Amino acid sequence: MPRILLLSLLLTLGKSVYATNCEEVMIPFFTEQVPIQYQTDLLQIQRPSMSEQGLRAYFRQMSTTEYEVLIRSLQQARRAFRLNDWLYYKLVKQVLRQIYGQHEPVDRTLASWFILSQSGYDTRLTYFEDKAYLYVFTMDEVFEAPIIQDRGRSFINLSEIRTGHTKQQALYMLGFSPNPDGHAFTFTFKDLPRLRPMLKSHEISFFYKKEWYTLEVEVDENIAAYMEDYPVVAETQYLEVPMSAQLFQSLIPQMKELLKGKNEWQSAELLAAFTRSAFAYKEDKAYFGYSKPMVAEEVFIHPYSDCEDRTALFFQLAKHLLPLPTLVIAYPDHLTLAMALPPAPGNTVPYQGHNYYFTDPTGPVRDHTVGKVPKGYENKPFKIIKHYHVPGVTQEK
């Protein structure tokens, strides 16, 4: 749908469905201005005392407002822009930051708790003195954030993700669950949002069989903005994030042309040569100062990338150019892939009756050879952390 029609539809539907006396604001959200409507009675609810009784009363009072106007507007924007749970939460925070103005952060935390609960999630609230923390039920593996357990479910602290405050604190948990049968919050990012891209052209050169090849590609730098403060999740989730339409349409046809006439082994070699030599290597902590796993597109955007990032890129390339059963292999300090290439001499990983050959995306830098254990890891133990029978389709181990 064209962008002008999309925004026009948001505005038109908003005015026809919502009450005529509600407020409307335009919320800056990455490259978009998102129209959001709400009733001001939400803002009239005073901050409660940080106690069991006060917080229960706050939720009851918020429930008497015309909060549905805001929820419908948020959900409409979510559908129109195809936001996943994390980006929906970021939109909620951005909206509350604007409409609550000079209110204290705790007011926005409490409002976020109310909105996520009314949006269908199973939430928890913890508090101590003048602070409150929002937790949400998730089945994802998430790092660098406090987690609590309640009734057999894991709840992640959305208020403290990526803040560095990972230690458990002595907090009170509110004995009230607004939506105990609510669904899980997921950080999965299998579809990119439908937000206006921020396009930039890049020239990429890589070394293959004593020759340099140069490609012109177009990337959506908005993806780096989405991922800048993204929670650290399981390694394989980054592999599954697709390339933007712009990168796909500019890169894949050129790669297909280079792969013409090549068999599966030769194709794997060319893909490995590309991910090994087209990008400068540096570990996350040396460049960013913290752990920063990347999705495939970010490898083109940031000046440096490491083994996890190259693995995500190789996986996305192979998904479209060399769709073979694939293993994701984790060493204590290295991530790599192995593929079900046709039988040939080389180092294999036996799995479910098939031999998988190492196709390390990281190095050696100017070596296109595949089928060998990554250099320096010949005698080190590893784990198979995921098996893709066909890339993009997860198989049980």
C-alpha positions in Angstrom: 0.0 0.0 0.0 1.4 3.4 -0.9 2.6 5.4 2.1 0.3 8.4 1.6 -2.7 6.1 1.3 -1.6 4.2 4.4 -1.4 7.3 6.6 -4.6 8.7 5.1 -6.3 5.5 6.0 -5.0 5.7 9.6 -6.4 9.2 10.0 -9.7 8.5 8.3 -10.4 5.4 10.3 -9.4 7.2 13.5 -11.9 10.0 12.9 -14.7 7.7 12.0 -14.3 5.2 14.8 -13.2 7.2 17.8 -15.1 9.8 19.7 -15.1 13.3 18.2 -13.9 15.0 21.4 -10.6 13.0 21.8 -7.1 14.5 21.3 -4.9 13.6 18.4 -1.1 13.8 18.4 1.5 13.0 15.7 4.2 10.7 17.2 7.7 10.6 15.7 8.5 7.0 15.4 11.7 6.2 13.4 11.0 7.6 9.9 7.3 8.0 10.4 4.9 10.4 12.0 2.2 8.2 13.5 -1.3 9.7 14.3 -2.5 8.6 17.7 -5.8 9.5 19.4 -6.6 9.4 23.1 -9.0 10.7 25.7 -7.4 13.1 28.2 -9.2 11.5 31.2 -6.3 9.0 31.2 -4.1 11.9 32.4 -6.3 12.8 35.2 -5.5 9.6 37.2 -3.1 10.6 39.9 0.0 8.6 40.8 -0.9 6.1 43.5 1.0 5.3 46.7 3.5 2.6 46.1 1.6 -0.1 48.0 -0.6 -3.1 47.2 -3.8 -1.1 47.9 -2.7 2.0 46.0 -1.6 0.2 42.9 -4.7 -2.0 42.7 -6.8 1.2 43.1 -4.8 2.8 40.3 -5.6 0.0 37.8 -9.3 0.2 38.7 -9.4 3.9 38.2 -7.6 3.7 34.9 -10.1 1.0 33.8 -12.9 3.6 34.3 -11.4 6.0 31.7 -12.0 5.8 28.0 -8.6 4.1 27.5 -10.0 2.0 24.6 -9.5 5.0 22.4 -5.8 4.9 22.9 -5.6 1.1 22.7 -7.5 1.0 19.4 -5.3 3.7 18.0 -2.1 1.9 19.0 -3.3 -1.4 17.7 -4.3 0.2 14.4 -0.8 1.7 14.0 0.6 -1.7 15.0 -1.2 -3.5 12.2 -0.6 -0.7 9.6 3.1 -0.6 10.2 3.4 -4.4 11.0 5.2 -3.9 14.4 6.4 -6.9 16.4 5.9 -6.9 20.2 9.1 -5.0 21.0 8.4 -2.3 18.5 4.8 -2.0 19.7 6.2 -1.5 23.2 8.5 1.2 21.9 5.6 2.9 20.3 3.7 2.8 23.6 6.6 4.4 25.4 7.0 7.1 22.7 3.3 7.9 22.9 3.3 8.1 26.7 6.5 10.2 26.7 4.7 12.8 24.6 1.2 12.8 26.1 2.4 12.6 29.7 4.8 15.6 29.1 6.5 16.5 32.3 5.2 13.6 34.4 7.8 11.5 36.2 9.1 8.3 34.6 7.2 6.2 37.2 3.9 7.6 35.8 4.8 6.4 32.3 5.8 3.0 33.7 2.5 2.6 35.4 0.6 3.7 32.3 2.7 1.2 30.2 1.8 -1.6 32.6 -1.9 -0.7 32.2 -1.7 -0.4 28.4 0.2 -3.7 27.9 -2.2 -5.5 30.2 -5.2 -4.2 28.2 -3.3 -5.0 25.0 -3.6 -8.7 25.8 -0.3 -9.4 27.6 0.2 -11.2 30.9 2.1 -8.6 33.0 3.4 -8.2 36.5 4.4 -5.1 38.4 7.1 -4.8 41.1 7.7 -1.8 43.2 9.9 -0.3 46.0 9.7 3.1 47.6 9.0 5.5 44.7 9.9 3.2 41.8 7.9 0.7 39.7 9.1 -1.9 37.2 7.1 -3.5 34.4 7.4 -7.2 33.7 5.9 -9.2 30.9 5.5 -12.9 30.4 7.8 -14.3 27.6 8.9 -17.7 26.5 11.9 -16.2 24.7 15.5 -16.5 25.9 16.5 -13.0 26.8 19.8 -11.8 28.3 20.9 -8.7 30.2 17.5 -8.1 31.9 16.2 -9.2 35.3 13.7 -12.1 35.2 11.2 -13.3 37.8 9.1 -16.5 38.0 5.5 -16.6 38.9 3.0 -19.4 38.6 5.4 -21.4 36.4 5.9 -18.5 34.0 9.0 -16.3 33.3 8.6 -12.5 33.3 11.1 -10.2 31.8 11.7 -6.7 33.3 11.0 -4.4 30.3 11.9 -1.4 32.4 15.5 -2.6 32.9 16.4 -4.2 29.5 19.8 -3.2 28.3 20.3 -0.8 31.2 23.1 -2.8 32.8 21.0 -3.4 35.9 20.8 -7.1 35.7 21.1 -7.9 39.5 17.9 -8.9 41.3 16.7 -6.2 43.7 14.7 -6.5 46.8 11.3 -5.6 45.3 7.7 -6.2 46.2 5.6 -7.9 43.6 2.1 -6.7 43.3 -0.3 -9.5 44.2 -2.6 -8.6 41.3 -2.5 -10.0 37.8 -4.6 -7.9 35.4 -4.5 -10.5 32.6 -3.3 -13.8 34.0 -4.3 -15.7 30.8 -2.7 -13.1 28.6 -0.4 -14.2 25.8 3.4 -14.2 25.8 5.4 -11.2 24.7 7.9 -12.2 22.0 11.0 -10.6 20.7 10.9 -12.5 17.4 11.5 -10.4 14.4 10.7 -12.6 11.4 9.0 -9.8 9.5 10.4 -6.3 9.1 8.1 -3.4 10.0 6.4 -1.5 7.2 8.1 1.8 8.0 9.5 4.2 5.5 13.0 3.0 4.6 16.1 5.1 5.1 18.0 4.1 2.0 21.7 4.3 1.4 23.9 2.8 -1.4 27.0 0.8 -0.6 29.8 -0.5 -2.7 31.0 -4.0 -1.5 34.1 -5.7 -2.7 35.1 -9.3 -2.0 38.0 -11.6 -2.9 37.3 -14.9 -4.6 39.9 -17.2 -6.3 42.6 -14.5 -6.7 40.1 -11.9 -8.0 38.2 -9.0 -6.5 34.5 -8.6 -7.3 32.5 -5.4 -6.6 28.8 -5.2 -6.0 26.5 -2.1 -5.6 23.8 -2.7 -3.0 21.1 -0.6 -1.4 20.4 -1.0 2.3 17.7 0.3 4.7 19.7 2.0 7.5 16.5 2.2 9.5 17.1 -1.4 10.5 20.2 -0.4 12.5 17.9 2.0 14.3 15.4 -0.7 15.1 18.2 -2.9 16.4 20.2 -0.3 18.3 18.7 -1.0 21.7 17.2 -4.3 20.9 17.3 -6.8 23.8 19.9 -9.5 23.5 18.0 -12.7 22.6 19.0 -16.2 21.5 21.6 -16.3 18.8 19.5 -18.0 16.2 16.8 -15.3 16.3 19.1 -12.9 14.6 19.7 -15.3 11.8 16.0 -15.4 11.0 15.5 -11.7 10.5 15.0 -11.2 6.7 16.8 -8.7 4.6 14.9 -5.5 3.5 13.3 -5.6 0.1 15.8 -3.0 -1.0 18.9 -5.1 0.0 17.3 -8.3 -1.4 16.4 -6.8 -4.7 19.9 -5.2 -5.2 22.0 -8.0 -3.8 20.4 -11.4 -4.6 20.2 -10.9 -8.4 23.9 -10.0 -8.5 24.8 -13.0 -6.4 22.7 -15.3 -8.6 24.6 -14.1 -11.6 27.9 -14.9 -9.9 26.7 -18.4 -9.0 25.6 -19.3 -12.5 27.1 -22.6 -13.6 28.5 -23.4 -10.1 27.7 -26.6 -8.2 26.7 -26.6 -4.5 30.3 -26.8 -3.2 31.4 -23.9 -5.5 28.4 -21.9 -4.4 29.2 -22.4 -0.8 32.7 -21.3 -1.4 31.6 -18.1 -3.1 29.2 -17.3 -0.3 31.9 -17.9 2.2 34.4 -15.8 0.3 31.8 -13.0 0.3 31.1 -13.0 4.1 34.8 -13.5 5.0 36.4 -10.8 2.8 33.8 -8.1 2.1 33.6 -6.7 5.7 36.1 -5.6 8.4 36.2 -7.8 11.5 36.1 -6.6 15.1 34.4 -8.1 18.1 31.4 -6.3 19.6 33.0 -5.3 22.8 36.1 -3.9 21.0 33.9 -1.7 18.8 30.6 -1.0 20.6 31.8 -1.6 24.1 29.1 -4.1 24.8 27.5 -7.2 23.2 25.7 -6.2 20.0 24.6 -9.2 17.8 23.5 -8.0 14.4 21.0 -9.1 11.8 22.1 -9.7 8.2 21.5 -6.1 7.0 23.5 -4.5 9.8 26.7 -6.1 8.5 26.4 -3.7 5.5 25.6 -0.7 7.7 28.2 -0.9 10.5 31.9 -0.7 9.8 32.7 -3.9 11.7 31.2 -7.3 12.3 32.1 -10.5 14.0 31.3 -14.3 13.7 27.7 -14.0 14.9 26.9 -11.3 12.4 28.6 -13.0 9.5 26.6 -16.2 10.3 23.4 -14.3 10.1 24.3 -12.9 6.7 25.5 -16.2 5.4 22.3 -17.9 6.6 20.1 -15.3 4.8 22.2 -15.6 1.6 22.1 -19.4 1.7 18.3 -19.4 2.4 17.8 -17.8 -1.1 20.8 -19.0 -3.0 21.8 -22.4 -1.6 18.8 -23.8 0.3 20.3 -26.9 1.9 19.7 -28.4 5.4 21.8 -26.4 7.8 23.2 -26.7 11.4 23.9 -23.7 13.6 27.0 -24.7 15.6 28.1 -22.9 18.7 31.6 -23.1 20.2 32.2 -21.3 23.6 33.5 -18.2 21.7 32.5 -18.8 18.1 29.3 -19.2 16.0 29.4 -21.0 12.6 27.3 -23.1 10.2 27.5 -26.5 8.6 25.5 -27.5 5.5 24.4 -30.8 4.0 26.6 -30.5 0.9 27.1 -33.4 -1.4 29.5 -36.1 -0.1 33.2 -35.1 -0.5 36.4 -35.1 1.5 36.3 -32.8 4.5 35.4 -32.3 8.1 31.8 -33.4 8.8 29.3 -33.2 11.6 27.0 -36.3 11.6 23.4 -35.4 12.3 20.2 -37.5 11.9 21.8 -39.8 9.3 23.4 -37.0 7.2 26.9 -35.5 7.1 27.1 -31.7 7.4 30.2 -29.8 6.2 31.5 -26.7 7.9 30.9 -23.5 5.9 32.4 -21.0 8.3 31.4 -17.5 7.3 34.1 -15.7 9.2 37.6 -16.9 8.1 40.2 -17.2 6.9 39.7 -13.7 5.4 40.9 -14.4 1.8 40.3 -18.1 1.7 37.2 -19.5 0.0 37.7 -23.1 1.2 34.8 -24.7 3.0 34.4 -28.2 4.5 37.0 -27.6 7.2 36.7 -27.1 10.9 37.2 -23.4 11.6 40.9 -22.7 12.2 41.9 -22.9 15.9 38.7 -24.9 16.8 39.9 -28.4 15.5 39.8 -30.0 19.0 37.3 -27.8 20.8 33.8 -29.0 21.8 30.8 -27.5 20.2 27.0 -27.7 20.4 24.4 -27.9 17.7 22.0 -25.2 18.8 19.6 -25.4 15.8 18.8 -27.5 12.8 17.1 -26.1 9.8 15.9 -28.8 7.5 15.0 -26.1 5.0 16.3 -22.6 6.0 13.6 -20.7 7.7 11.8 -23.9 9.0 12.9 -25.1 12.4 13.2 -28.8 13.0 13.2 -30.4 16.5 16.6 -31.7 17.6 
